[in-house]
Amino acid sequence: MSSSTGAGRLVTANLALSLDGRYHGPGGAHDFAAFAPYVTSEVARDQMTRMWQNATTAVLGRVNAEGFLGYWPSVAGDESADARDRGYAKWLVDTEKVVFSRSLVEAPWERTRLVNAPAAEVVADLKGEGEGDILVNSSASVIKALLSADLVDRLYLMVFPEITGGGGRLFEDGLPGTSWRLAAQERGELGELAVVYERVR
């Protein structure tokens, strides 16, 4: 998997999904009970490392930003934490962050720019600025908007062997038809799959 620079920056996105395509359970946006056994597996941690290594910009929705940036900075300095967790945490703290929010007026995090504009417009502009991948970090609403605009170049997906029977779906009806190439796959001991798909253009 290669990274692009300049106007050709890759827009990448990561998300965990159940077998029935849900990114959370039927209890609402914070219902990750079915996912809990898998998120700290070896395969999930390897996938996390894979997704950020070439990324220089993190794109987040406000809710995820508040959750991630309330948790990960303390992991960066925790020597008892898994080295892969520390690597991701340090990257998240140090990298440029773009956070979509309608309510925040001032970013409470360093190296963060708040935006209140359509995701597709903002990310299309980012593609023409700087170098390195743009990682949309587990923010389903942003990923959906970018899929609708056909702006996603690579998908990092964790697929967990659970059927939740309810919850939000990533791939909703109405998306444009697109083709993808399987660039990497890894299977974990619990039956979880890490897959990387690249957009065929």
N, C-alpha and C positions, 0 to 999 in steps of 0.2 A: 504494500500500500504506500503510495507516494503522496507527498504534500505539494501543494501548489503555492505560488507566491504572486504578489501584485494583484492585478485584476482577476486572476484565476484562483484566488483563495477558495479553498474548499469549505462548503458549509456542511458541517457534520452534526449529527444529533444522536443522543442516546436515550434509551428508555427501556424499562423492564415491562414485560407483558406476560399475562397468563395465556394458557392454551386457547382460551376463547377471546383473546385479543384485548383484554382489559388492562389498564395501567393502574387501577386500584379496584378494591372490592365493592360490594353493593352497599356497604355502610357509609360511603362518601369518600371525599378526596383524601382523607387521612386513614382509610382502611387498607392497610398493607399486611394484614395478618397472614394471608395466604402466601405472601412473598418472603416473610421474615426468615424462614429456614434457609433461604438461598442467597440472600444479599451479601453475606460475608464468606461465601464459599471461595475456594481457590480460583475457580473459573470466573466468578463475578469480579474478584479482585484483579485478576489478569486483564479482564475486559476493561475495567476502570482505568488501568494503567495504559492500555492500548489507545483509549479514546482521547486522553489528554496530552500524550507525548508530543504531538505535532501542533497542538492548539496554542494560540497566543491570545485569543479572545474568548471569554465565557459569556454566553447569552442566557439570561435567566428571567423567568417571571418573578414578580414580587414575592409570592408565597414561597416559592422554592428558594429564592435568595435569602429570605428571612430564616428559613429552616437550615439551609446549608451553612450560611455565614454565622449562624448562632451555634453551630456544632463543630464544623471542620477546623477553624483556626486553633482550637485547643489541641486537636490531634496532631497538628504540624510539629509541635514541640514535645509530644509525648513519646519518650523513648521506648515505652513498653508497647506502643501500638505497632501493628504490622507495617513493615517498611513501605508497602504499596499504598496503604492508607495515608501514611505520612507524606509520601511523594505527591499524592493527589491533593492533600490538604495544603501543602506548601504552594503547589501550583495555583490552587484556587485563591489563596490569599494574595499571591504576588502578581497574578495575571490581570490584564485589563478585563473589566466586567461591564456588561451592558445589561441593565435591569429595566424591564418593562413595568411601569406602574402608573396608575391613574391617581393614586392617593398620596404617595410620598413626594415631598417637595425638596428634600435634601437627603442625599445618600448617607446612611450611617456607616458605610464601609469604605475603606481606602481603595483607590484605583477603580472607582465605580462611576459610571455615567447613567443617570436616570433618563428614560425616554418615555414619552406618552404619544406614540405614533404607530401606524400600522407596521406589524413585524416585517412584512415582506419589503416594505420601503426601506426600513432601517437596515435590514440585513443585506439588501441589494447594494446599499451605500457602503456598508462595511467590506463587501467583497472587493471594492475598488480602493481600499485603504490598507496600507501596511502589508505584513507578511504573516504566514502561518494560518493554520486552520481556525475556523470560527466554530466553536462547539456550543450547540444549543443543549443545555445541560438538564435533562430530565423534565423540561417544562413542556408538558403536552400541548397546552393551548398555543404556544409559540410554534412548536413543531407542526401542528395541524395547519396553521396559517402558512407556513413555509412549504409544506407538501402541496397545499392548494395552489400555490404560486409556482410549483415545480422548482424550488430553489435549493432543495436538499440534495447534496452530492453523495453523502455517505450516511448510512444508518448503522449504529451500534445497538443491537438489540439483545437483551437477555430474555429468554423464553423459559418460563418456569412451568413444570408439569402439574399445574393446578387449573381447574375450571372454577371460576369465581361465581358464575351465573348472574353477574350484574356488575355495574361500575362503568367508568368511562372507557370508550373505545378510541384507539388512535386512528385506525383506518375506517373512516366513516364513508357512507355513500356520498357520491358527488365529487370525489377526488379525480383529477385528471388521470387517464391511463398512462402508466410509466413502466419501463423495464429496468430490472436490477440484476447485477452480477454478484454471486456469492464470492467474497474476497477472503473470508476466513471463517472458521467454525471450530468450536471447542465444546466438548461435552463433559459435564461434571458428574461426580459420583452420585448425586441425588437426582440425576436425570435432567438437570438444567442445561440449557444450550446457550452459548455465546455465539452470535452470528454477526458478521459484518457484511453489509450489502452496499455496493457502489452503483450509483445511477449510471445507466447506459444511455449516452446522448448521441 
